Amino acid sequence: MAIQKESAIEVLKKVNDPELNIDVWTLGLIYDININENNLNIKMTFTTPMCPYGPWLVEDIKKKLSEIKGVNSVNIEITFNPPWQPSEELRAMLGV
């Protein structure tokens, strides 16, 4: 059974950034989701290059995505190009 991108997005909406307490999908930290033969390839960023929770977030995302039925592997690529910028909607949520 092929994995649907929507399934991955639903899981990502349940992984919260511990500092901001907002999920990584809503924050816009996920740049790309690619599914190839039930292998999930995620391109993401952190709110800052020095994010102290970065390694924890990556492990939490891997763990939760691996629980999707049929997933063979989860690969996460971290990039800072382009640097993360909060959307106007997110800025309003954060009060900045």
Backbone torsions as a table, in degrees:
resi	resn	phi	psi	omega
1	MET	NA	130.5	-178.6
2	ALA	-75.5	141.2	177.8
3	ILE	-80.1	135.4	178.7
4	GLN	-93.9	140.9	178.2
5	LYS	-57.5	-36.8	-179.5
6	GLU	-60.4	-35.7	178.0
7	SER	-62.9	-42.3	178.8
8	ALA	-65.3	-41.5	-179.9
9	ILE	-62.8	-41.8	178.9
10	GLU	-59.9	-39.8	178.0
11	VAL	-67.7	-43.5	-178.7
12	LEU	-62.7	-28.6	177.9
13	LYS	-72.0	-7.1	179.4
14	LYS	-106.4	2.3	178.9
15	VAL	-103.8	110.2	-177.2
16	ASN	-94.0	141.9	169.3
17	ASP	-70.9	122.0	-174.8
18	PRO	-63.5	-26.5	-179.7
19	GLU	-78.3	-44.3	-174.7
20	LEU	-95.8	-14.9	-178.6
21	ASN	55.9	37.5	174.8
22	ILE	-127.6	144.3	-175.6
23	ASP	-69.2	154.4	-174.7
24	VAL	-63.8	-28.4	178.9
25	TRP	-71.0	-49.8	180.0
26	THR	-63.0	-36.2	178.4
27	LEU	-66.0	-20.7	-178.0
28	GLY	82.6	23.0	-179.7
29	LEU	-78.9	-16.9	179.9
30	ILE	-93.5	116.4	-179.0
31	TYR	-91.4	-31.9	-175.7
32	ASP	-157.6	143.7	173.2
33	ILE	-126.7	120.3	179.8
34	ASN	-124.2	130.3	-179.8
35	ILE	-115.7	122.3	-178.4
36	ASN	-132.7	109.7	-179.8
37	GLU	50.9	49.1	178.2
38	ASN	64.8	18.7	170.8
39	ASN	-104.2	124.9	179.6
40	LEU	-91.4	127.7	176.8
41	ASN	-119.2	116.9	-176.1
42	ILE	-113.7	132.0	171.5
43	LYS	-110.2	124.1	-176.6
44	MET	-143.5	172.2	176.6
45	THR	-133.5	178.4	173.4
46	PHE	-116.3	167.2	179.5
47	THR	-64.1	-30.8	173.8
48	THR	-144.6	152.8	178.2
49	PRO	-59.3	-25.7	-178.2
50	MET	-98.2	21.5	-177.3
51	CYS	-54.0	117.1	-178.5
52	PRO	-67.6	-20.6	-178.3
53	TYR	-96.3	2.6	-177.6
54	GLY	-50.6	-56.8	-179.5
55	PRO	-59.8	-38.2	178.5
56	TRP	-64.6	-44.0	179.6
57	LEU	-60.4	-45.0	179.7
58	VAL	-59.3	-46.2	-179.7
59	GLU	-65.3	-39.8	179.8
60	ASP	-65.0	-42.8	178.5
61	ILE	-63.3	-46.7	179.2
62	LYS	-58.0	-47.1	-178.2
63	LYS	-59.7	-48.5	-175.5
64	LYS	-71.0	-38.7	178.7
65	LEU	-69.0	-31.1	179.5
66	SER	-66.4	-20.2	-179.8
67	GLU	-78.4	-11.0	177.1
68	ILE	-68.0	130.9	-178.3
69	LYS	-58.3	127.4	176.4
70	GLY	96.2	-9.7	-178.9
71	VAL	-71.3	126.8	177.0
72	ASN	-84.3	-47.7	-178.4
73	SER	-152.5	160.5	176.6
74	VAL	-127.2	121.0	178.4
75	ASN	-115.9	130.5	-179.1
76	ILE	-120.8	124.3	176.0
77	GLU	-106.4	127.1	178.1
78	ILE	-97.1	132.7	177.8
79	THR	-136.2	152.8	173.4
80	PHE	-120.9	22.2	178.7
81	ASN	-127.2	104.9	3.0
82	PRO	-80.9	157.0	176.7
83	PRO	-63.2	148.3	-179.7
84	TRP	-66.0	135.2	174.7
85	GLN	-131.5	126.7	178.1
86	PRO	-68.5	140.5	177.5
87	SER	-69.9	166.8	177.9
88	GLU	-60.1	-41.4	179.6
89	GLU	-61.2	-42.8	-179.9
90	LEU	-67.0	-40.9	177.6
91	ARG	-57.5	-41.0	179.0
92	ALA	-64.9	-41.4	179.0
93	MET	-62.1	-37.5	-177.5
94	LEU	-85.1	-12.1	180.0
95	GLY	74.0	34.5	177.5
96	VAL	-118.6	NA	NA
